[in-house]
Every structure is written in structure tokens, then in C-alpha cells.
Amino acid sequence: MSYDTQVPPAAPQVMRNGLGTAALILGIIGTISGLIPLFFWLAGILGLIALILGLVGKGRVKRGEASNKGVALTGAILGLVSLILSVVGLVITVTAVSDAVDEIDKSLKNTAPKDPASKAPAGDAGKADKKGQGLEDGDSSVYDDDLTVTVSDPKPYSPDEYAMGHTKGNKAYQVTVVIENKGKEKFDTALVSLSATAGKNGVAAEEIYDNKVGKGFEGTIMPGKKATITAAFDAPEDAKNLTVEVNPGITYDASQWELKIG
């Protein structure tokens, strides 16, 4: 009696190509992310994962467990490229932020009023900015970018019948404000603001608007040039002083002039 002793054929081995494919996909996305500003962090994460998966996938190919050697190798290479791009992006970002901070610091320093101990400009002896106390009529507030603001002695003003900001029974006073640009950069007057308070209680002194005053500064002051306006403020009848504040812009410190009236 004979028996059939044939052994059935072994089932074909299933290739485990998933890690190589995943490495390729993540490597492509990581490389693209590395080319986009501020996405260096994503490139670093995806690149590291792609490199690890690609190397593991290549190991599977070597052991005969996978058949996509080229895909796994390409994924690992792209993962390494992503990591390099992430480092470059990080350096560029840190450098850009550092430069921006330096520019902001420089801008704030240039727009701060000068040290009161600094020498007053020629022709303005005794009229330098007095920090810690109010400026007087004719005094100049000089900033580090050589912008100079001067407010004149107040004079009585007669608003017209259509004036806004004037209350019947109050008195009106006008002042001349001069901004001179002694620096090297042009100065935009768009953000210049004026305000005032009057009397010992410091009540708000409304700015008066009519056909002669209240227009404010306009345009740009070029280096070596100046601009002058006349502003008028409404003060209580018994007020003896008028405090005028001028702020050249949001990056500047405001300066105040203590002016005698009445």
C-alpha cells in the first residue's frame, strides 16, 4: 500500500512595505514644510519620524520582510533633508526676531526725550527740556531723534460765533506749537496729538475749532524743516494756569508745558 507524502506549498510571504511608504509620505510633507517660513517646527517633527521609519523600513528590506527598498531609502533621505531645513528655518526665524527686537529698542530709544543734562541746542540756552517738571512758554522738548517741540506763551483768543469747544462764560487762549525736524529721517505728523487742562483742579480744557484754529498738523516734516500751528483752548474764567500736552506719536513720550493765564 502506498501513501501520498507530498507537502503542500508554503503560502507566499506578505511584504511589510508600510513603514517605507509612510517614511516617503512624511518626508515629502516635511520637506515642503521646511520651505515655508515659520513651519520649521513641523518640518523637524515630520523629518525625524520619516528618518526613523525609513531606516526601519530599509532594515525590513534587508531581512527580506519588505520589497520597497527605494521607497524606504528615499523617505529616510527626505526626512534628513527636512531636519536640515528645520534647523535652517529656526536660525532664520531667531535672527529675524532678534533684528526686529533690536529695531524696536532702537526706535523707542530714539523717540524718548533726551537726557535733561544734555546740552541745549545752539540758540536755545535755558530752553532745554526740563524733565521732572513742566516746561514753560518758549521751552523746547528735544527727543533723541532730534525732533524738537516748542509751545509759545498763551494769548487771549476770541472764538467766532460758530466755534466748537467754547463754553459761554469761559475764556479762550491760543498757543503756537512748533515742531522742528532736526533729525535725518522725515517725520509724519499724522499721530501728533494736543490736549490741555486748566486751573488748580486740572479740569479738561476743550480744544476750540473754528475757521482759524483747530486744524492740527498735516503732512510730513522733512529733515531740516519745521511746521507751525495755532491751537486754542477753553478755560474756566478763574483759571490761572493752562497745562498743554503735546504727544508727537505713539512711540514718543508726551511733554507738558505749564503756562500762566488770567
C-alpha positions as CSV (number, residue, x, y, z in Angstrom):
1,M,0.0,0.0,0.0
2,S,1.4,3.4,-0.9
3,Y,0.6,6.8,0.6
4,D,0.8,10.3,-1.0
5,T,3.5,12.1,1.0
6,Q,3.6,15.4,-1.0
7,V,3.9,18.5,1.2
8,P,1.6,21.4,0.3
9,P,3.4,24.5,-1.0
10,A,4.0,27.2,1.6
11,A,1.9,30.3,1.5
12,P,3.7,33.3,-0.1
13,Q,5.2,35.8,2.4
14,V,3.4,39.1,2.7
15,M,5.7,42.0,2.3
16,R,5.6,44.6,5.0
17,N,6.1,47.8,3.0
18,G,4.1,50.1,5.1
19,L,6.9,51.8,7.0
20,G,8.8,52.7,3.9
21,T,5.7,54.2,2.3
22,A,4.9,56.2,5.4
23,A,8.5,57.5,5.6
24,L,8.3,58.7,2.0
25,I,5.0,60.5,2.6
26,L,6.1,62.1,5.8
27,G,9.5,63.0,4.2
28,I,7.7,64.8,1.3
29,I,5.4,66.8,3.6
30,G,8.3,67.6,6.0
31,T,10.5,68.9,3.1
32,I,7.7,71.1,1.8
33,S,7.0,72.4,5.4
34,G,10.7,73.3,5.7
35,L,10.4,75.6,2.7
36,I,7.6,77.5,4.2
37,P,8.5,80.3,6.7
38,L,7.6,79.6,10.4
39,F,6.8,75.9,9.6
40,F,10.3,74.8,10.5
41,W,9.0,73.1,13.7
42,L,6.6,70.9,11.6
43,A,9.5,70.0,9.2
44,G,11.6,69.0,12.2
45,I,9.0,66.7,13.7
46,L,8.0,65.0,10.4
47,G,11.6,64.8,9.3
48,L,12.6,62.9,12.4
49,I,9.7,60.5,12.1
50,A,10.4,60.0,8.4
51,L,14.1,59.3,9.0
52,I,13.3,56.7,11.7
53,L,10.6,55.0,9.7
54,G,12.8,55.0,6.6
55,L,15.7,53.3,8.4
56,V,13.5,50.7,9.9
57,G,11.8,50.1,6.6
58,K,15.2,49.6,5.0
59,G,16.1,47.1,7.7
60,R,13.0,45.1,6.8
61,V,14.1,45.1,3.2
62,K,17.5,43.7,4.2
63,R,15.8,40.9,6.2
64,G,13.5,40.1,3.3
65,E,10.4,41.3,5.1
66,A,9.8,44.2,2.7
67,S,10.4,44.8,-1.0
68,N,10.3,48.7,-1.3
69,K,14.0,49.5,-0.7
70,G,14.0,52.5,-2.9
71,V,10.9,54.0,-1.3
72,A,12.2,53.5,2.2
73,L,15.6,54.9,1.3
74,T,14.0,58.0,-0.4
75,G,11.8,58.5,2.7
76,A,14.9,58.4,5.0
77,I,16.7,60.9,2.8
78,L,13.8,63.3,2.6
79,G,13.5,63.0,6.4
80,L,17.1,64.1,6.8
81,V,16.5,67.0,4.3
82,S,13.5,68.0,6.4
83,L,15.6,68.1,9.6
84,I,18.3,70.2,7.9
85,L,15.6,72.6,6.6
86,S,14.1,72.9,10.1
87,V,17.4,73.9,11.6
88,V,17.9,76.5,8.8
89,G,14.4,77.8,9.4
90,L,15.0,78.0,13.1
91,V,18.2,80.0,12.7
92,I,16.5,82.4,10.2
93,T,13.5,82.9,12.5
94,V,15.6,83.6,15.6
95,T,17.7,86.0,13.6
96,A,14.7,87.8,12.2
97,V,13.0,88.1,15.6
98,S,16.3,89.4,17.2
99,D,16.7,92.0,14.5
100,A,13.1,93.1,14.9
101,V,13.5,93.5,18.7
102,D,16.7,95.5,18.1
103,E,14.9,97.8,15.7
104,I,12.0,98.3,18.2
105,D,14.5,99.0,21.0
106,K,16.4,101.5,18.8
107,S,13.1,103.2,17.7
108,L,12.0,103.5,21.4
109,K,15.4,104.9,22.4
110,N,15.4,107.4,19.5
111,T,11.9,108.7,20.3
112,A,12.5,109.1,24.1
113,P,13.2,112.7,25.2
114,K,16.8,113.5,25.6
115,D,18.6,113.4,29.0
116,P,17.9,116.7,30.7
117,A,21.6,117.1,31.4
118,S,22.3,117.1,27.7
119,K,23.4,120.4,26.1
120,A,20.6,122.6,24.8
121,P,20.7,123.3,21.0
122,A,22.5,126.4,19.9
123,G,20.3,129.5,20.4
124,D,18.1,127.7,22.9
125,A,20.2,128.2,26.0
126,G,18.0,127.9,29.1
127,K,15.2,126.4,26.9
128,A,16.1,122.8,27.1
129,D,13.6,120.1,28.1
130,K,13.3,120.1,32.0
131,K,12.3,116.5,32.9
132,G,10.6,116.1,36.2
133,Q,8.9,119.5,35.9
134,G,6.6,121.3,33.5
135,L,8.1,123.2,30.6
136,E,7.5,126.9,30.4
137,D,6.4,129.1,27.5
138,G,9.1,129.0,24.8
139,D,10.8,125.9,26.2
140,S,11.6,123.1,23.7
141,S,11.2,119.4,24.3
142,V,14.0,117.7,22.3
143,Y,13.8,114.0,21.5
144,D,16.7,111.6,20.8
145,D,15.9,111.6,17.1
146,D,16.3,115.4,17.2
147,L,12.6,116.2,16.9
148,T,12.0,119.5,18.7
149,V,8.6,120.6,20.0
150,T,8.1,124.2,21.2
151,V,5.0,125.8,22.7
152,S,4.6,129.6,23.0
153,D,3.1,131.9,25.6
154,P,-0.7,131.7,25.6
155,K,-2.6,134.7,24.4
156,P,-6.3,135.6,24.8
157,Y,-8.4,134.3,21.8
158,S,-11.8,135.3,20.6
159,P,-13.7,132.4,19.0
160,D,-16.1,133.1,16.2
161,E,-19.8,132.6,16.7
162,Y,-19.8,129.2,15.1
163,A,-16.8,127.9,17.1
164,M,-17.0,124.4,18.7
165,G,-15.4,123.6,22.1
166,H,-16.0,127.1,23.6
167,T,-18.4,127.4,26.6
168,K,-20.1,130.7,27.2
169,G,-18.6,132.4,30.3
170,N,-15.2,130.7,29.9
171,K,-12.1,132.3,28.4
172,A,-10.2,131.1,25.4
173,Y,-6.4,131.2,25.0
174,Q,-4.3,130.4,21.9
175,V,-0.9,128.9,21.8
176,T,1.6,128.4,18.9
177,V,3.0,124.9,18.6
178,V,6.2,124.4,16.5
179,I,7.6,121.0,15.5
180,E,11.1,121.2,14.0
181,N,12.7,118.1,12.5
182,K,16.4,118.4,13.1
183,G,17.0,114.7,12.5
184,K,17.9,112.7,9.4
185,E,14.5,111.0,8.8
186,K,11.2,112.5,7.7
187,F,8.6,112.9,10.4
188,D,4.9,112.1,9.8
189,T,2.6,114.4,11.7
190,A,-0.5,112.2,11.4
191,L,-0.3,111.0,15.0
192,V,0.6,114.3,16.7
193,S,-2.0,115.0,19.4
194,L,-2.7,118.1,21.6
195,S,-4.6,118.3,24.9
196,A,-4.8,120.7,27.8
197,T,-6.1,121.1,31.4
198,A,-6.7,124.4,33.2
199,G,-6.9,125.7,36.8
200,K,-5.7,124.3,40.0
201,N,-8.0,121.3,39.8
202,G,-6.8,120.4,36.3
203,V,-10.1,120.4,34.6
204,A,-10.1,119.4,30.9
205,A,-9.7,122.4,28.6
206,E,-11.5,121.7,25.4
207,E,-9.7,122.5,22.2
208,I,-11.6,125.1,20.1
209,Y,-12.4,124.6,16.5
210,D,-13.4,127.4,14.2
211,N,-12.3,128.9,10.9
212,K,-8.9,130.0,12.3
213,V,-7.8,127.3,14.8
214,G,-8.2,123.5,15.3
215,K,-6.9,122.2,12.0
216,G,-3.9,120.5,13.6
217,F,-0.7,119.3,11.9
218,E,-0.8,117.8,8.4
219,G,1.6,116.0,6.2
220,T,5.3,115.2,6.6
221,I,8.1,117.3,8.0
222,M,11.3,116.7,6.1
223,P,14.7,116.9,7.8
224,G,15.8,120.5,8.5
225,K,12.2,121.7,8.2
226,K,9.5,122.8,10.7
227,A,5.7,123.1,10.9
228,T,3.7,125.6,13.0
229,I,0.1,125.6,14.0
230,T,-2.1,127.7,16.3
231,A,-4.3,125.9,18.8
232,A,-6.9,127.4,21.1
233,F,-8.3,126.0,24.4
234,D,-11.3,126.8,26.5
235,A,-10.5,127.5,30.2
236,P,-12.7,128.5,33.2
237,E,-12.8,132.2,33.8
238,D,-10.9,132.0,37.1
239,A,-8.2,129.7,35.9
240,K,-4.6,131.0,36.4
241,N,-2.7,128.3,34.6
242,L,-3.0,126.2,31.4
243,T,-1.2,122.9,31.0
244,V,-0.7,122.0,27.4
245,E,0.4,118.5,26.5
246,V,1.9,117.6,23.1
247,N,2.5,114.0,22.1
248,P,4.3,113.6,18.7
249,G,3.2,110.0,18.3
250,I,2.6,106.6,19.9
251,T,6.3,105.8,20.1
252,Y,7.1,109.1,21.8
253,D,6.7,110.4,25.4
254,A,4.3,113.3,25.8
255,S,5.7,116.6,27.1
256,Q,3.8,119.2,29.1
257,W,4.0,123.0,29.3
258,E,2.9,124.9,32.4
259,L,1.6,128.2,31.1
260,K,0.3,131.2,33.1
261,I,-3.0,132.7,32.1
262,G,-5.6,135.1,33.6
